[in-house]
């Protein structure tokens, strides 16, 4: 045989003489020292960045945007600032993963990802401790949280918000961003703390599929190739199904904590810490096992999902509060650790600078559909145990397990080769030897015939339509889930035919509630007309029932409640399709008449008191009796009854004196006292009672009191927004109080002195 004196790399696939020469410049011991030096320059800084990101800070841009939150005064401004906050934050985690790919081999990435995310997981611990600390801060006579909700101290509130943001969030973020700009090196070739020999060696030791600094930042052909590869879609499904199935845990945990009896916000925040600590322990423990190369990387997240399914089974069965809390801690810890153990698998199967950047960002961004869909699974219609929610979530986690198995089968050969090389390298390092081979990420994949490029394109792209169709289907279900927030729940509405009542009733109907309207005898002649004007044509009146009732008469109120119970609730007289649960009472009926205090007739004062206090009290008493009876009857039912909600419409007149409104102010202030008494007595039995105190709403009643031009102009001049409240704005506040299922709002007064700030308390 003839041995040539020289080799031409063109005849050896994958051979690069420069890279192979660079690999021979450092010994195995020197390679270890080099890696430790790289670790010390990269990992601590990346870990701190990720930790600050997780507690709402990241870089200069994000820090500045975060500080801008202090200047937000309306909903639109909040949306804009949050948009830019997300814009600047979105690239941090994918950027960290991509940066690791430029410095480390696929079998070395996992422990570095774990080190980076450990501090990120500890951000929950830090947030809980900070929340506990700030909850105890008292300044200016107000506790920590009240600085954000006191309308009487708007200037101090804004100042305190701004100072807190600057001192505890903004400054740290900005300083870190500046430091990172000058300290963090993008590529080995730009690291000033590496010699030229070390730079060449660091790049030469990476496999052929790793991104390199010399490659173009954007390569359209490489992007198209990445999109055509089935791996990107398989991993996307893994992320999407898993996030949908597990995102709701973060919404459910406050319910569990509140059920344990912790009324202090600070104490409740501390109970969120164990889940984060458990996640850190899991990631460290399993990383030690996987770093040996003996455990398949996909097996770890697969096992985590099986444990999460078991925890969901406990949550579905709901044995007791302690068991449920333990299940949420375990499931939350495994859910957080899943991402940490999943990313090394995803990263080791990327290819090229453009392909790696796109594949990582695509999985991270489009896989976040769980944030949009998963949260809606835990709708208020499923309270308080959310058995339906956990049943659906179990289905999504099950689909994620199936996709995990399919993806594992597709990348089986590449994972086996990577682990084998890992073990060989560990053994060779003991003898100060090096291993030059690399795993082929395409190993085991079915090769298409080179003679049929159209066939290759068709086979590679067939997953794309299915992926987007499925995603769009999930997104399309969101309005349905939201619409059915009050399904099978009966909302009883004294005064629901006009004004604020019809606006609230319309929104309740849109979310699936049945409506029982109690209208006054003087409205009987105009009932049909008022129904059409308030709720639309007759075709839109399905699910709306009306009952004549004088709310100031005990006999009339009881007769109306007996009628609606017989028609809509009693199982012996109503069909299953018509049967609903009486869980909402909206006291919207009211009366106002203007007169000077010294000449107000006694009968007018009495009419204010009977309509605005006595009537709501009679209706609330009848509702409570009905709710308690229905709850007792539902004890044997597999589905627990929904919580009871009483919301009474008060007025700003209950808080501030209005000229020529003496009797009205007195009656609305009395309604607040009545509501607090009901809240105190019935909260422990499943009914919360709250009030909404709007400024003047431009309804028929509002026009009656403020319709005169001179009076209207004078009143609007005293309102910063220069407008009256719209009925639909007040309705949004009422629905908020009806939907809240775990915040524990009892005896709450929602004030809206500035018209458009309906939810400001």
VMD Tcl script that draws the C-alpha trace (Angstrom):
set ca {
  {0.00 0.00 0.00}
  {1.10 3.49 -0.75}
  {0.89 6.03 2.07}
  {0.76 9.59 0.79}
  {3.10 12.12 2.38}
  {0.30 14.69 2.70}
  {-3.47 14.72 3.00}
  {-5.94 16.90 1.21}
  {-8.82 17.75 3.56}
  {-11.17 17.89 0.57}
  {-11.03 14.08 0.45}
  {-11.81 13.63 4.17}
  {-15.40 14.65 5.04}
  {-15.55 17.08 7.97}
  {-11.76 17.44 8.16}
  {-10.41 20.91 9.01}
  {-6.63 21.09 9.28}
  {-6.66 24.36 11.25}
  {-9.14 23.08 13.83}
  {-7.37 19.75 14.19}
  {-4.08 21.55 14.70}
  {-5.60 23.77 17.38}
  {-6.93 20.73 19.25}
  {-3.38 19.45 19.75}
  {-2.14 22.61 21.48}
  {-3.48 21.87 24.99}
  {-3.34 18.75 27.12}
  {-6.31 17.31 28.98}
  {-5.17 18.89 32.26}
  {-4.75 22.26 30.58}
  {-8.21 21.89 29.04}
  {-9.72 21.45 32.51}
  {-8.01 24.60 33.77}
  {-9.22 26.50 30.72}
  {-12.82 25.38 31.26}
  {-12.69 26.44 34.90}
  {-11.45 29.87 33.87}
  {-14.24 30.17 31.29}
  {-16.75 29.12 33.93}
  {-15.60 31.81 36.34}
  {-15.86 34.50 33.67}
  {-19.27 33.46 32.29}
  {-21.44 31.51 34.71}
  {-21.61 33.89 37.74}
  {-22.51 36.86 35.56}
  {-25.10 34.91 33.54}
  {-26.58 33.50 36.76}
  {-26.97 36.93 38.36}
  {-28.54 38.27 35.16}
  {-31.04 35.42 35.13}
  {-31.83 35.86 38.81}
  {-32.53 39.56 38.40}
  {-34.62 38.81 35.34}
  {-36.71 36.42 37.39}
  {-37.46 39.07 40.01}
  {-38.29 41.64 37.35}
  {-34.99 43.08 36.33}
  {-32.48 42.24 33.61}
  {-30.53 44.84 31.71}
  {-30.30 48.59 31.18}
  {-33.29 48.73 28.84}
  {-35.46 46.62 31.10}
  {-34.42 48.52 34.20}
  {-35.36 51.85 32.61}
  {-38.70 50.49 31.41}
  {-39.35 49.03 34.85}
  {-38.75 52.43 36.43}
  {-41.24 53.93 33.95}
  {-43.98 51.92 35.71}
  {-43.94 54.60 38.40}
  {-45.34 57.12 35.93}
  {-48.23 54.94 34.76}
  {-51.65 56.34 35.65}
  {-54.03 54.44 33.36}
  {-54.62 51.08 31.74}
  {-53.28 52.10 28.33}
  {-50.03 53.32 29.82}
  {-49.62 50.08 31.73}
  {-50.12 48.05 28.54}
  {-47.48 50.10 26.71}
  {-44.91 49.82 29.48}
  {-45.53 46.10 29.94}
  {-45.13 45.62 26.18}
  {-41.68 47.19 26.23}
  {-40.83 45.31 29.40}
  {-41.58 42.02 27.67}
  {-39.79 43.19 24.52}
  {-36.53 43.79 26.36}
  {-36.85 40.72 28.58}
  {-37.77 38.15 25.96}
  {-34.29 37.64 24.54}
  {-32.41 37.14 27.79}
  {-32.90 33.42 28.42}
  {-32.55 32.32 24.77}
  {-29.46 34.55 24.58}
  {-27.93 32.87 27.63}
  {-28.49 29.41 26.14}
  {-27.07 30.46 22.77}
  {-24.01 31.98 24.44}
  {-23.30 28.70 26.22}
  {-23.39 26.94 22.84}
  {-20.52 29.13 21.63}
  {-18.30 28.07 24.54}
  {-19.21 24.51 25.55}
  {-19.80 21.13 23.94}
  {-23.34 19.66 24.11}
  {-22.34 17.18 26.84}
  {-20.96 20.06 28.94}
  {-23.94 22.41 28.70}
  {-26.26 20.71 31.23}
  {-24.32 21.50 34.45}
  {-23.81 25.10 33.29}
  {-27.53 25.54 32.66}
  {-28.22 24.18 36.13}
  {-25.76 26.61 37.71}
  {-27.35 29.55 35.87}
  {-30.91 28.59 36.79}
  {-30.22 27.87 40.45}
  {-30.10 31.58 41.22}
  {-33.14 32.06 39.00}
  {-35.06 29.58 41.11}
  {-33.88 31.34 44.23}
  {-35.51 34.50 42.89}
  {-38.81 33.12 44.19}
  {-37.21 32.82 47.61}
  {-35.93 36.38 47.37}
  {-39.29 37.67 46.14}
  {-41.11 35.94 48.98}
  {-38.76 37.36 51.59}
  {-38.97 40.86 50.06}
  {-42.77 40.64 49.96}
  {-42.79 39.60 53.61}
  {-40.43 42.45 54.50}
  {-42.30 45.14 52.57}
  {-45.59 43.90 53.97}
  {-44.37 44.86 57.40}
  {-43.10 48.31 56.41}
  {-45.18 51.16 57.76}
  {-44.56 54.67 56.47}
  {-46.72 57.70 56.88}
  {-49.30 55.64 58.76}
  {-49.82 53.22 55.88}
  {-48.65 49.62 55.58}
  {-46.52 48.54 52.62}
  {-49.29 47.49 50.28}
  {-51.47 50.50 51.04}
  {-48.95 52.82 49.48}
  {-50.16 51.41 46.19}
  {-53.85 51.74 46.84}
  {-54.56 54.88 48.84}
  {-56.31 57.48 46.70}
  {-55.91 60.04 49.47}
  {-52.15 60.09 49.16}
  {-51.64 59.98 45.45}
  {-48.49 62.12 45.49}
  {-46.89 60.15 48.31}
  {-48.02 56.90 46.67}
  {-46.30 57.76 43.38}
  {-43.18 58.94 45.19}
  {-42.98 55.81 47.30}
  {-43.58 53.59 44.27}
  {-40.85 55.39 42.34}
  {-38.35 55.23 45.20}
  {-39.05 51.56 45.82}
  {-38.65 50.71 42.15}
  {-35.41 52.69 41.90}
  {-33.85 51.45 45.13}
  {-34.87 47.78 45.01}
  {-35.10 47.08 41.29}
  {-34.10 49.77 38.81}
  {-30.63 50.74 40.07}
  {-29.44 47.13 40.39}
  {-30.65 46.40 36.89}
  {-29.05 49.43 35.29}
  {-25.73 48.90 37.04}
  {-25.66 45.23 36.08}
  {-26.50 46.12 32.48}
  {-23.60 48.57 32.30}
  {-21.22 46.10 33.92}
  {-22.36 43.31 31.60}
  {-21.81 45.42 28.49}
  {-18.12 45.83 29.31}
  {-17.47 42.46 30.97}
  {-19.39 39.76 29.11}
  {-17.70 38.48 25.95}
  {-19.90 37.11 23.18}
  {-17.44 34.64 21.63}
  {-14.14 32.98 22.51}
  {-12.45 34.97 19.74}
  {-13.32 38.28 21.48}
  {-12.32 37.26 25.03}
  {-9.42 39.49 26.09}
  {-8.65 37.18 29.01}
  {-7.78 34.28 26.65}
  {-4.54 33.85 24.74}
  {-4.65 33.29 21.00}
  {-3.83 29.61 21.53}
  {-6.68 29.27 24.06}
  {-9.11 31.06 21.74}
  {-8.32 28.66 18.90}
  {-8.53 25.62 21.17}
  {-11.88 26.68 22.68}
  {-13.43 26.98 19.22}
  {-11.74 23.86 17.82}
  {-13.06 21.59 20.58}
  {-16.70 22.32 19.67}
  {-18.53 19.82 17.40}
  {-19.32 20.72 13.82}
  {-22.96 21.57 14.57}
  {-22.10 24.17 17.25}
  {-22.44 27.87 16.35}
  {-19.22 29.78 15.71}
  {-18.29 33.44 15.74}
  {-17.08 33.28 12.14}
  {-20.54 32.31 10.87}
  {-23.02 34.88 9.59}
  {-25.42 36.30 12.17}
  {-28.31 35.57 9.84}
  {-28.40 32.95 7.11}
  {-31.75 32.57 5.34}
  {-30.89 29.16 3.92}
  {-29.93 27.88 7.35}
  {-33.17 29.27 8.79}
  {-35.23 27.47 6.15}
  {-33.31 24.25 6.81}
  {-34.06 24.58 10.51}
  {-37.77 25.07 9.83}
  {-37.81 21.99 7.62}
  {-36.31 19.81 10.32}
  {-38.83 17.81 12.34}
  {-36.91 18.34 15.57}
  {-37.98 21.96 15.90}
  {-41.68 21.04 15.71}
  {-41.39 18.03 18.01}
  {-39.71 20.08 20.72}
  {-42.27 22.83 20.19}
  {-45.10 20.41 20.94}
  {-43.29 19.21 24.07}
  {-43.05 22.78 25.34}
  {-46.56 23.83 24.33}
  {-48.39 20.87 25.88}
  {-46.32 20.97 29.06}
  {-46.73 24.71 29.66}
  {-50.49 24.52 29.08}
  {-50.74 21.69 31.59}
  {-48.61 23.25 34.32}
  {-49.02 27.04 34.11}
  {-52.24 26.92 36.14}
  {-50.35 25.73 39.22}
  {-49.14 29.28 39.83}
  {-52.78 30.45 39.82}
  {-53.96 27.67 42.12}
  {-51.29 27.86 44.82}
  {-52.68 31.07 46.42}
  {-56.00 29.26 46.86}
  {-54.30 26.41 48.69}
  {-52.36 28.79 50.90}
  {-55.46 30.79 51.78}
  {-57.27 27.56 52.69}
  {-54.53 26.83 55.23}
  {-55.71 29.82 57.22}
  {-52.94 32.35 56.64}
  {-54.57 35.75 56.50}
  {-51.34 37.78 56.42}
  {-50.09 38.55 52.93}
  {-46.49 38.29 54.15}
  {-47.00 34.87 55.72}
  {-48.72 33.63 52.57}
  {-45.78 34.82 50.45}
  {-43.36 32.84 52.59}
  {-45.29 29.65 51.82}
  {-44.33 30.04 48.15}
  {-40.66 29.53 49.03}
  {-40.58 25.71 49.58}
  {-41.50 25.03 45.95}
  {-38.52 27.05 44.70}
  {-36.12 25.42 47.16}
  {-37.39 21.98 46.17}
  {-36.82 22.82 42.48}
  {-33.20 23.77 43.22}
  {-32.60 20.49 45.07}
  {-34.11 18.51 42.20}
  {-32.05 20.19 39.48}
  {-28.78 19.80 41.38}
  {-29.42 16.16 42.29}
  {-30.45 15.04 38.82}
  {-27.71 17.04 37.13}
  {-25.14 15.08 39.11}
  {-26.62 11.84 37.75}
  {-26.93 13.01 34.14}
  {-23.41 14.46 34.11}
  {-22.04 10.91 34.34}
  {-23.43 10.16 30.88}
  {-25.23 7.04 32.07}
  {-28.79 8.39 32.21}
  {-30.47 9.43 28.94}
  {-31.12 13.16 28.96}
  {-34.78 12.78 27.79}
  {-35.54 10.31 30.60}
  {-35.27 12.99 33.30}
  {-38.01 15.37 32.07}
  {-40.12 12.32 31.20}
  {-39.90 11.09 34.78}
  {-40.68 14.57 36.07}
  {-43.92 14.66 34.07}
  {-44.99 11.31 35.47}
  {-44.52 12.66 39.01}
  {-46.51 15.79 38.08}
  {-49.34 13.57 36.83}
  {-49.37 11.75 40.16}
  {-49.53 15.08 42.03}
  {-52.39 16.19 39.80}
  {-54.20 13.02 40.82}
  {-53.89 14.13 44.45}
  {-55.12 17.62 43.58}
  {-58.04 16.14 41.64}
  {-59.05 13.94 44.59}
  {-58.50 16.76 47.13}
  {-57.94 14.63 50.28}
  {-57.27 17.56 52.66}
  {-55.65 20.99 52.71}
  {-52.29 19.71 53.96}
  {-52.10 17.00 51.32}
  {-53.06 19.43 48.58}
  {-50.42 21.93 49.70}
  {-47.77 19.20 49.66}
  {-48.89 18.14 46.17}
  {-48.62 21.71 44.87}
  {-45.12 22.02 46.33}
  {-43.97 18.77 44.71}
  {-45.67 19.48 41.38}
  {-44.39 23.06 41.33}
  {-40.84 21.94 42.07}
  {-40.83 19.25 39.37}
  {-42.47 21.66 36.92}
  {-39.74 24.26 37.43}
  {-36.99 21.64 37.27}
  {-38.45 20.24 34.03}
  {-37.33 23.27 32.05}
  {-33.81 23.12 33.45}
  {-33.43 19.45 32.52}
  {-35.15 19.85 29.14}
  {-32.97 22.61 27.73}
  {-29.72 20.58 27.53}
  {-31.55 18.06 25.35}
  {-32.89 20.82 23.12}
  {-29.52 22.59 22.88}
  {-27.52 19.47 21.98}
  {-29.67 18.99 18.85}
  {-29.30 22.51 17.38}
  {-27.11 23.32 14.41}
  {-25.30 26.44 13.16}
  {-25.38 30.04 14.38}
  {-28.68 31.00 12.76}
  {-30.25 27.59 13.29}
  {-29.29 27.42 16.97}
  {-30.48 30.95 17.69}
  {-33.81 30.39 15.94}
  {-34.46 26.91 17.37}
  {-33.81 28.04 20.95}
  {-35.84 31.24 20.63}
  {-38.67 29.45 18.80}
  {-39.08 26.82 21.51}
  {-38.86 29.43 24.24}
  {-41.33 31.90 22.68}
  {-43.94 29.87 20.84}
  {-43.85 27.27 23.57}
  {-45.10 29.93 25.99}
  {-48.63 29.40 24.69}
  {-49.22 27.85 28.09}
  {-49.22 31.31 29.59}
  {-52.14 32.28 27.34}
  {-54.12 29.05 27.53}
  {-53.13 27.38 30.80}
  {-54.22 30.25 33.03}
  {-57.74 30.13 31.57}
  {-58.12 26.48 32.58}
  {-58.39 27.68 36.19}
  {-61.52 29.68 35.57}
  {-63.73 30.87 38.42}
  {-66.49 28.55 37.24}
  {-64.40 25.61 38.52}
  {-63.88 26.95 42.05}
  {-63.07 26.07 44.71}
  {-61.28 22.76 44.03}
  {-60.75 23.07 40.28}
  {-61.27 19.36 39.69}
  {-62.24 20.01 36.07}
  {-59.19 22.22 35.61}
  {-56.82 19.57 36.90}
  {-58.53 16.93 34.78}
  {-57.89 18.99 31.65}
  {-54.34 19.80 32.81}
  {-53.65 16.09 33.29}
  {-54.67 15.54 29.68}
  {-52.20 18.14 28.43}
  {-49.38 16.75 30.57}
  {-50.24 13.31 29.20}
  {-49.94 14.65 25.64}
  {-46.61 16.21 26.60}
  {-45.41 12.78 27.76}
  {-46.41 11.27 24.42}
  {-44.58 14.03 22.52}
  {-41.56 13.53 24.78}
  {-41.44 9.85 23.86}
  {-41.81 10.59 20.13}
  {-39.06 13.21 20.25}
  {-36.83 10.86 22.22}
  {-37.26 8.22 19.55}
  {-36.39 10.74 16.85}
  {-33.18 11.86 18.63}
  {-32.32 8.49 20.19}
  {-29.10 7.85 18.27}
  {-27.73 11.35 18.82}
  {-28.40 11.12 22.56}
  {-26.76 7.69 22.84}
  {-23.66 8.88 20.94}
  {-23.41 12.02 23.07}
  {-23.58 10.02 26.30}
  {-21.07 7.44 25.05}
  {-18.61 10.19 24.15}
  {-19.19 11.76 27.56}
  {-18.22 8.54 29.33}
  {-15.22 8.02 27.03}
  {-14.01 11.57 27.67}
  {-14.36 11.15 31.44}
  {-12.31 7.93 31.31}
  {-9.69 9.43 28.98}
  {-9.28 12.50 31.16}
  {-8.07 10.32 34.03}
  {-5.09 9.30 31.86}
  {-4.58 12.84 30.54}
  {-5.77 11.79 27.08}
  {-8.13 13.58 24.70}
  {-11.03 12.34 22.56}
  {-11.47 14.10 19.23}
  {-14.67 12.42 18.02}
  {-18.05 14.19 18.10}
  {-21.64 12.99 17.97}
  {-23.65 13.36 14.79}
  {-26.95 15.05 15.66}
  {-28.49 13.61 12.48}
  {-27.63 10.03 13.44}
  {-30.66 7.78 13.29}
  {-32.75 10.16 11.23}
  {-34.38 8.77 8.11}
  {-32.54 10.02 5.03}
  {-34.53 11.17 2.04}
  {-33.65 10.21 -1.50}
  {-31.40 12.87 -3.09}
  {-33.28 12.38 -6.32}
  {-36.53 13.81 -4.96}
  {-36.07 17.33 -3.52}
  {-39.80 18.05 -3.78}
  {-40.50 14.94 -1.74}
  {-37.98 16.06 0.88}
  {-39.67 19.44 1.15}
  {-43.12 17.87 1.44}
  {-42.09 15.40 4.15}
  {-40.23 18.00 6.17}
  {-42.99 20.58 6.11}
  {-45.93 18.30 6.82}
  {-45.73 19.02 10.54}
  {-46.02 22.78 10.10}
  {-49.72 23.02 9.13}
  {-50.70 20.58 11.86}
  {-48.70 22.53 14.44}
  {-50.29 25.85 13.63}
  {-53.77 24.39 13.27}
  {-53.51 22.86 16.73}
  {-52.15 26.07 18.23}
  {-54.84 28.18 16.61}
  {-57.46 25.77 17.89}
  {-56.17 26.18 21.43}
  {-56.16 29.95 21.10}
  {-59.68 29.85 19.65}
  {-60.92 28.08 22.77}
  {-59.93 30.99 25.00}
  {-63.04 33.11 24.34}
  {-65.19 30.08 25.06}
  {-63.45 29.40 28.35}
  {-63.76 33.06 29.32}
  {-67.35 33.26 28.15}
  {-68.35 30.36 30.37}
  {-66.89 31.89 33.55}
  {-70.38 32.02 35.14}
  {-71.97 29.04 33.43}
  {-74.72 27.32 35.45}
  {-74.67 30.19 37.96}
  {-77.71 32.33 38.69}
  {-77.27 36.08 39.17}
  {-80.21 37.71 40.97}
  {-80.46 41.40 40.15}
  {-82.88 43.76 41.92}
  {-83.05 46.79 39.65}
  {-81.59 44.90 36.71}
  {-83.85 46.37 34.01}
  {-82.13 49.69 33.47}
  {-79.16 51.92 34.14}
  {-76.23 50.15 35.73}
  {-78.30 47.00 36.20}
  {-78.67 46.28 32.48}
  {-74.96 46.93 31.81}
  {-73.96 44.51 34.55}
  {-76.55 41.98 33.41}
  {-75.28 42.09 29.83}
  {-71.71 41.32 30.90}
  {-72.86 38.49 33.15}
  {-74.86 37.03 30.28}
  {-71.82 37.24 28.00}
  {-69.96 35.04 30.46}
  {-72.66 32.39 30.66}
  {-74.69 33.39 33.72}
  {-78.46 33.04 34.01}
  {-80.16 36.26 35.05}
  {-83.13 36.70 37.40}
  {-84.27 40.33 37.32}
  {-86.42 41.75 40.10}
  {-88.20 44.80 38.69}
  {-90.28 47.37 40.58}
  {-94.09 47.48 40.23}
  {-93.89 50.89 38.55}
  {-91.73 49.27 35.81}
  {-94.30 46.55 35.02}
  {-95.93 48.46 32.17}
  {-92.55 49.10 30.52}
  {-90.95 45.74 31.32}
  {-90.71 44.47 27.75}
  {-89.51 47.83 26.47}
  {-86.82 48.04 29.14}
  {-85.73 44.47 28.44}
  {-85.28 45.19 24.74}
  {-83.42 48.45 25.33}
  {-81.16 46.95 27.97}
  {-80.55 43.44 26.66}
  {-81.39 43.53 22.95}
  {-83.94 41.75 20.79}
  {-86.03 38.85 22.03}
  {-83.56 36.37 20.57}
  {-80.96 37.59 23.07}
  {-83.20 37.15 26.09}
  {-82.72 33.40 26.56}
  {-81.63 32.73 30.12}
  {-83.16 35.96 31.44}
  {-86.11 35.65 33.81}
  {-88.08 38.55 35.31}
  {-90.07 38.78 38.54}
  {-92.08 41.73 39.81}
  {-90.91 42.69 43.28}
  {-91.21 45.61 45.67}
  {-87.84 45.32 47.41}
  {-89.10 47.41 50.35}
  {-91.75 44.78 51.17}
  {-90.61 41.60 52.98}
  {-93.56 39.62 51.62}
  {-92.93 40.75 48.04}
  {-89.22 39.92 48.25}
  {-89.86 36.46 49.66}
  {-92.53 35.77 47.04}
  {-90.15 36.71 44.23}
  {-87.38 34.48 45.62}
  {-89.85 31.60 46.06}
  {-90.89 31.95 42.42}
  {-87.37 31.96 41.01}
  {-86.39 29.06 43.26}
  {-89.29 26.98 42.01}
  {-88.63 27.84 38.37}
  {-84.83 27.70 38.23}
  {-83.44 25.82 41.24}
  {-85.89 23.26 42.64}
  {-84.98 19.86 41.07}
  {-88.58 18.68 41.32}
  {-89.96 21.49 39.20}
  {-87.12 22.52 36.87}
  {-85.49 20.46 34.14}
  {-81.75 19.64 34.42}
  {-80.97 21.94 31.49}
  {-82.70 24.86 33.24}
  {-81.35 24.20 36.73}
  {-78.77 26.65 38.04}
  {-77.04 27.47 41.32}
  {-77.95 30.76 43.06}
  {-74.51 32.24 43.72}
  {-74.64 35.95 42.80}
  {-76.73 38.86 44.07}
  {-76.23 42.33 42.58}
  {-78.09 45.05 44.48}
  {-78.45 47.74 41.81}
  {-81.85 49.19 42.72}
  {-81.59 52.71 44.07}
  {-83.38 56.00 44.55}
  {-82.22 59.62 44.51}
  {-84.05 62.91 44.87}
  {-82.36 66.29 45.21}
  {-83.48 68.91 47.71}
  {-81.99 71.36 50.15}
  {-81.35 69.78 53.51}
  {-83.62 72.09 55.52}
  {-86.66 71.42 53.33}
  {-86.21 67.71 52.55}
  {-89.62 66.07 53.21}
  {-89.60 63.25 55.77}
  {-91.24 60.92 53.27}
  {-88.35 61.52 50.84}
  {-85.81 60.68 53.52}
  {-87.74 57.52 54.37}
  {-87.92 56.54 50.71}
  {-84.14 56.90 50.38}
  {-83.55 54.75 53.44}
  {-86.04 52.03 52.52}
  {-84.91 51.76 48.88}
  {-81.16 52.12 49.38}
  {-80.70 50.25 52.68}
  {-83.80 48.31 53.71}
  {-84.40 46.87 50.23}
  {-80.82 45.56 49.76}
  {-80.98 44.09 53.26}
  {-84.21 42.19 52.53}
  {-82.84 40.89 49.21}
  {-79.52 39.88 50.79}
  {-81.30 38.01 53.58}
  {-83.46 36.11 51.10}
  {-80.43 35.36 48.93}
  {-78.40 34.08 51.88}
  {-81.19 31.70 52.93}
  {-81.49 30.46 49.36}
  {-77.72 30.01 48.98}
  {-77.29 28.17 52.27}
  {-80.14 25.80 51.42}
  {-78.75 25.12 47.93}
  {-75.25 24.54 49.36}
  {-76.57 22.03 51.87}
  {-78.43 20.20 49.12}
  {-75.21 20.09 47.06}
  {-73.12 18.48 49.81}
  {-73.64 15.04 48.30}
  {-72.79 16.28 44.81}
  {-69.33 15.41 43.39}
  {-68.94 19.06 42.33}
  {-68.79 21.57 45.19}
  {-71.05 24.63 44.99}
  {-69.60 27.88 43.64}
  {-68.91 30.64 46.17}
  {-71.64 33.14 46.99}
  {-71.17 36.72 45.91}
  {-73.11 39.80 47.04}
  {-72.16 43.07 45.36}
  {-74.10 46.22 46.24}
  {-73.90 49.44 44.25}
  {-73.15 52.30 46.62}
  {-71.86 55.72 45.56}
  {-69.10 58.24 46.09}
  {-71.82 60.03 48.09}
  {-71.15 57.46 50.82}
  {-67.64 58.90 51.21}
  {-67.97 62.59 50.33}
  {-70.74 65.11 51.01}
  {-72.66 66.19 47.90}
  {-74.70 69.37 47.79}
  {-78.48 68.77 48.01}
  {-77.92 65.01 48.48}
  {-78.38 64.75 52.26}
  {-80.77 61.79 52.35}
  {-78.95 60.05 49.50}
  {-75.53 60.41 51.18}
  {-76.91 59.04 54.44}
  {-78.55 56.05 52.77}
  {-75.48 55.09 50.72}
  {-73.20 55.40 53.74}
  {-75.59 53.13 55.60}
  {-75.32 50.60 52.78}
  {-71.56 50.39 53.40}
  {-72.16 49.56 57.05}
  {-74.74 46.95 56.10}
  {-72.31 45.35 53.64}
  {-69.53 45.13 56.20}
  {-71.89 43.46 58.66}
  {-72.99 40.91 56.05}
  {-69.36 40.27 55.12}
  {-68.37 39.68 58.71}
  {-71.24 37.30 59.40}
  {-71.42 35.30 56.16}
  {-67.81 35.10 54.92}
  {-67.18 31.95 56.92}
  {-70.23 30.31 55.33}
  {-69.22 30.87 51.72}
  {-70.65 34.31 50.87}
  {-68.54 37.40 50.37}
  {-70.20 40.82 50.46}
  {-68.61 43.85 48.79}
  {-69.63 47.22 47.38}
  {-68.76 49.35 44.38}
  {-68.84 53.10 44.97}
  {-68.70 54.80 41.58}
  {-68.77 58.47 40.88}
  {-71.74 59.68 38.88}
  {-72.53 57.15 36.17}
  {-74.23 58.55 33.09}
  {-77.43 56.56 33.47}
  {-81.05 57.66 33.67}
  {-80.59 58.22 37.41}
  {-77.38 60.18 36.82}
  {-78.96 62.35 34.16}
  {-81.84 63.07 36.53}
  {-79.47 64.41 39.18}
  {-76.80 66.07 37.02}
  {-78.52 66.72 33.71}
  {-78.80 70.49 34.03}
  {-76.01 72.16 32.05}
  {-74.75 74.44 34.82}
  {-74.75 71.69 37.43}
  {-73.11 69.25 35.03}
  {-70.30 71.65 34.05}
  {-69.54 72.52 37.67}
  {-69.38 68.87 38.67}
  {-67.22 67.79 35.71}
  {-64.77 70.57 36.50}
  {-64.06 68.87 39.83}
  {-63.21 65.53 38.20}
  {-59.64 65.15 36.85}
  {-60.78 63.09 33.87}
  {-63.55 65.54 33.06}
  {-66.16 62.90 32.39}
  {-68.81 60.79 34.08}
  {-68.31 57.08 34.59}
  {-69.67 54.81 31.89}
  {-72.04 52.03 32.97}
  {-69.84 49.37 31.38}
  {-66.87 50.58 33.44}
  {-68.81 50.09 36.65}
  {-69.96 46.70 35.35}
  {-66.34 45.59 34.92}
  {-65.70 46.37 38.57}
  {-68.75 44.37 39.65}
  {-67.72 41.35 37.57}
  {-64.25 41.51 39.06}
  {-65.72 41.13 42.54}
  {-67.90 38.26 41.34}
  {-65.03 36.39 39.67}
  {-62.34 36.66 42.35}
  {-62.08 33.28 44.01}
  {-58.97 33.32 46.15}
  {-58.04 36.91 47.01}
  {-60.33 36.90 50.02}
  {-62.01 40.24 49.32}
  {-64.57 40.63 52.09}
  {-66.29 43.88 53.01}
  {-64.35 45.53 50.19}
  {-65.30 48.98 48.89}
  {-64.27 49.61 45.29}
  {-64.15 53.38 44.82}
  {-63.91 55.20 41.51}
  {-63.58 58.87 42.32}
  {-61.68 59.56 39.09}
  {-64.34 57.97 36.85}
  {-62.11 55.78 34.75}
  {-60.30 54.16 37.68}
  {-63.07 51.71 38.49}
  {-60.83 49.17 40.20}
  {-58.86 51.62 42.31}
  {-59.63 51.06 45.97}
}
mol new
graphics top color blue
foreach p $ca { graphics top sphere $p radius 0.5 }
foreach p [lrange $ca 0 end-1] q [lrange $ca 1 end] { graphics top cylinder $p $q radius 0.2 }
display resetview
